[in-house]
Amino acid sequence: MAVALAVTTWVGAALTWDGSYYFFNLLDHGQPVVIFERYTSVVLQLPVLAAVRLTDNIDVLRVAFGAPLAAVPLLSVGGCWLVVRRRAPGLLVWPVLGVAVAMLPAVFFQVSETVDAYLLAWILFVATVVGIDRRLLPILVPAVAAIFFLSAVAAYLFLIVAAMAVVLSLRDPTRRRTLLLWAGALVLLAAGRRFLFQVDFQQHPTELGAVVAQFLSLRGKALVGVLGAWAAGVLLILPLPRGLGTPGVRRLLPLAPLAVAFVAMALWAWDPRAWSGALDYRDRAISFEAPLVGLMVLDWWRRGRDAAAPMLDADRRLLVNASGLVFMAVLVAQSISWSSVTARLLAELDAAPGSCVGTAAVAMPNTAAEHWSKPTLAMALQGRSPSRLVLDPEDCAALTSRGVVRLNDFDTVRATGGWFRFPRRG
C-alpha cells in the first residue's frame, strides 16, 4: 500500500478536483484552508504550510501537500492492526478488503474529508467488535476526534457504530455495560456534531433506502470491483460442502472474485474517462464498506471471542497480501492515467497564445481536469510564476484593469500580495 500511495503523491493525485483549489489557497494565503469546521484537515495541511516557508519548488510543495492526504488509508489500516493484533488479528482482513479494494473507486479523491472519515471509521468498527478497553484509548481517542472534525458525515458514522455496539451487547452479556456506554458516548458525539456546527453541504441521509440508492448508482467496472471485494469476504467465511473444504480450495477460493475485481478496477483506473466523475463516490462510500462490516461481525460471532480466534492464518494472510497488491496496481494505473491528463493540459497551455487562455481553449472533456478548479490546477502544475492562466476573456480583462484573478464562481483573489506571481497583463 505504501508504494501505491507514494506514486499517487508523486504524480499529484491530491490536485484532482477540489484539491488544486486547496493547494492554491494554502500557498497563496499561507494559512490553513478550513471549510465547514473540518478542523482535522489543518493537521494534514501543516507540512505544506511549513514547506512553503522553505522553498519555492513546486514539485516539493506538491509532495508536501499530497503525502499526508495519501497516508490516510495507511493510517486506517495501521490503526486497525493496533486494535486487533492481540485479540483477533484475523479480523484485519476486513478493513484491508474495505480500504484497499471496496473503497478504491473513491480513494483517489484524496482531498475529500468525507472519504477520509469513512476510511478512519474502520478503526471504530473493529474496536467495537473486539471490545473497548483502556488499552485502546490511545488509538480510539485520536480516531474519534479526527472523524468528529473531518465532516458532517461523522454524525452518521457515530450512529452506525453505536447501533453496532447495541446489537453486539445483546449477544455478549459480559461486555454489555461497556458496549452500551460506548454507544451512548457515540450518540452524544453524533448529536454534538449535528447541532453544534454550521450546516455542512454534505449532510448524508441515514435511511436504508437512500444508502441502497447510492450504491445502485454505481456502474460498470467500479461496481464489479466493489462486488468482487464483497464476494471475496463471503467466500472467506462461507462453510463449504464436503469435498470442497480442503485447505487448498479454501485458501484460493476468495482470490477468484478478487482477481475479477482487480481486472475490472485496473481497466477502470487506466481510462481517465471512466473515473472522471469519481468524486461523486465520496457520498456513496458507506454503501461500499457496509457489507464488509457486517461480514466482520458474522466472522467474530462464528469464530468466537477467545484470544486465538480469528487468527491471521495462511488463508487470511494471502487475502490481505492480495488485497494490498490490488490496491497498489489499481492506484498506480490511475496515477499513470492522471499523469497523462495533466501532461495534456500543460501541452495545451504551452501551445496557447498569450498569457490568458480561455477555459474552452483547454477543454479536457470526460476527465478529472474538466472541473471548476481547472484555473487553480493549471497554476499548481506550472509553479509560482505561471506563464499561462486559464481565464475567460472577461476575467482576463479584470486581471488587466483591476488586478484581480477570478478563480471560480465563488472566489476572486488579488493578483499581488500572495505567493503566486501572476502575469502582469492578460
Secondary structure in CASP SS format (residue, H / E / C, confidence):
PFRMAT SS
TARGET T0000
AUTHOR 0000-0000-0000
METHOD secondary structure of the structure
MODEL  1
M C 1.00
A H 1.00
V H 1.00
A H 1.00
L H 1.00
A H 1.00
V H 1.00
T H 1.00
T H 1.00
W H 1.00
V H 1.00
G C 1.00
A H 1.00
A H 1.00
L H 1.00
T C 1.00
W C 1.00
D C 1.00
G H 1.00
S H 1.00
Y H 1.00
Y H 1.00
F H 1.00
F H 1.00
N H 1.00
L H 1.00
L H 1.00
D H 1.00
H H 1.00
G C 1.00
Q C 1.00
P C 1.00
V C 1.00
V C 1.00
I C 1.00
F C 1.00
E C 1.00
R C 1.00
Y C 1.00
T H 1.00
S H 1.00
V H 1.00
V H 1.00
L H 1.00
Q H 1.00
L H 1.00
P H 1.00
V H 1.00
L H 1.00
A H 1.00
A H 1.00
V C 1.00
R C 1.00
L C 1.00
T C 1.00
D C 1.00
N C 1.00
I H 1.00
D H 1.00
V H 1.00
L H 1.00
R H 1.00
V H 1.00
A H 1.00
F H 1.00
G H 1.00
A H 1.00
P H 1.00
L H 1.00
A H 1.00
A C 1.00
V H 1.00
P H 1.00
L H 1.00
L H 1.00
S H 1.00
V H 1.00
G H 1.00
G H 1.00
C H 1.00
W H 1.00
L H 1.00
V H 1.00
V H 1.00
R C 1.00
R C 1.00
R C 1.00
A C 1.00
P H 1.00
G H 1.00
L H 1.00
L H 1.00
V H 1.00
W H 1.00
P H 1.00
V H 1.00
L H 1.00
G H 1.00
V H 1.00
A H 1.00
V H 1.00
A H 1.00
M C 1.00
L H 1.00
P H 1.00
A H 1.00
V H 1.00
F C 1.00
F C 1.00
Q C 1.00
V C 1.00
S C 1.00
E H 1.00
T H 1.00
V H 1.00
D H 1.00
A H 1.00
Y H 1.00
L H 1.00
L H 1.00
A H 1.00
W H 1.00
I H 1.00
L H 1.00
F H 1.00
V H 1.00
A H 1.00
T H 1.00
V H 1.00
V H 1.00
G C 1.00
I C 1.00
D C 1.00
R H 1.00
R H 1.00
L H 1.00
L H 1.00
P H 1.00
I H 1.00
L H 1.00
V H 1.00
P H 1.00
A H 1.00
V H 1.00
A H 1.00
A H 1.00
I H 1.00
F H 1.00
F C 1.00
L C 1.00
S C 1.00
A C 1.00
V H 1.00
A H 1.00
A H 1.00
Y H 1.00
L H 1.00
F H 1.00
L H 1.00
I H 1.00
V H 1.00
A H 1.00
A H 1.00
M H 1.00
A H 1.00
V H 1.00
V H 1.00
L H 1.00
S H 1.00
L H 1.00
R H 1.00
D C 1.00
P H 1.00
T H 1.00
R H 1.00
R H 1.00
R H 1.00
T H 1.00
L H 1.00
L H 1.00
L H 1.00
W H 1.00
A H 1.00
G H 1.00
A H 1.00
L H 1.00
V H 1.00
L H 1.00
L H 1.00
A H 1.00
A H 1.00
G H 1.00
R H 1.00
R H 1.00
F H 1.00
L H 1.00
F C 1.00
Q C 1.00
V C 1.00
D C 1.00
F C 1.00
Q C 1.00
Q C 1.00
H C 1.00
P C 1.00
T C 1.00
E C 1.00
L H 1.00
G H 1.00
A H 1.00
V H 1.00
V H 1.00
A H 1.00
Q H 1.00
F H 1.00
L H 1.00
S C 1.00
L C 1.00
R C 1.00
G H 1.00
K H 1.00
A H 1.00
L H 1.00
V H 1.00
G H 1.00
V H 1.00
L H 1.00
G H 1.00
A H 1.00
W H 1.00
A H 1.00
A H 1.00
G H 1.00
V H 1.00
L H 1.00
L H 1.00
I H 1.00
L C 1.00
P C 1.00
L C 1.00
P C 1.00
R C 1.00
G C 1.00
L C 1.00
G C 1.00
T C 1.00
P H 1.00
G H 1.00
V H 1.00
R H 1.00
R H 1.00
L H 1.00
L C 1.00
P C 1.00
L H 1.00
A H 1.00
P H 1.00
L H 1.00
A H 1.00
V H 1.00
A H 1.00
F H 1.00
V H 1.00
A H 1.00
M H 1.00
A H 1.00
L H 1.00
W H 1.00
A H 1.00
W H 1.00
D C 1.00
P C 1.00
R C 1.00
A C 1.00
W C 1.00
S C 1.00
G C 1.00
A H 1.00
L H 1.00
D H 1.00
Y H 1.00
R H 1.00
D H 1.00
R C 1.00
A H 1.00
I H 1.00
S H 1.00
F H 1.00
E H 1.00
A H 1.00
P H 1.00
L H 1.00
V H 1.00
G H 1.00
L H 1.00
M H 1.00
V H 1.00
L H 1.00
D H 1.00
W H 1.00
W H 1.00
R H 1.00
R H 1.00
G C 1.00
R C 1.00
D C 1.00
A C 1.00
A C 1.00
A C 1.00
P C 1.00
M C 1.00
L C 1.00
D C 1.00
A H 1.00
D H 1.00
R H 1.00
R H 1.00
L H 1.00
L H 1.00
V H 1.00
N H 1.00
A H 1.00
S H 1.00
G H 1.00
L H 1.00
V H 1.00
F H 1.00
M H 1.00
A H 1.00
V H 1.00
L H 1.00
V H 1.00
A H 1.00
Q H 1.00
S H 1.00
I H 1.00
S H 1.00
W H 1.00
S H 1.00
S H 1.00
V H 1.00
T H 1.00
A H 1.00
R H 1.00
L H 1.00
L H 1.00
A H 1.00
E H 1.00
L H 1.00
D H 1.00
A H 1.00
A C 1.00
P C 1.00
G C 1.00
S C 1.00
C E 1.00
V E 1.00
G C 1.00
T H 1.00
A H 1.00
A H 1.00
V H 1.00
A C 1.00
M C 1.00
P C 1.00
N C 1.00
T C 1.00
A C 1.00
A C 1.00
E C 1.00
H C 1.00
W C 1.00
S C 1.00
K H 1.00
P H 1.00
T H 1.00
L H 1.00
A H 1.00
M H 1.00
A H 1.00
L H 1.00
Q H 1.00
G C 1.00
R C 1.00
S C 1.00
P C 1.00
S C 1.00
R C 1.00
L E 1.00
V E 1.00
L C 1.00
D C 1.00
P H 1.00
E H 1.00
D H 1.00
C H 1.00
A H 1.00
A H 1.00
L H 1.00
T H 1.00
S H 1.00
R H 1.00
G C 1.00
V E 1.00
V E 1.00
R E 1.00
L E 1.00
N E 1.00
D C 1.00
F C 1.00
D E 1.00
T E 1.00
V E 1.00
R E 1.00
A C 1.00
T C 1.00
G C 1.00
G C 1.00
W C 1.00
F C 1.00
R C 1.00
F C 1.00
P C 1.00
R C 1.00
R C 1.00
G C 1.00
END
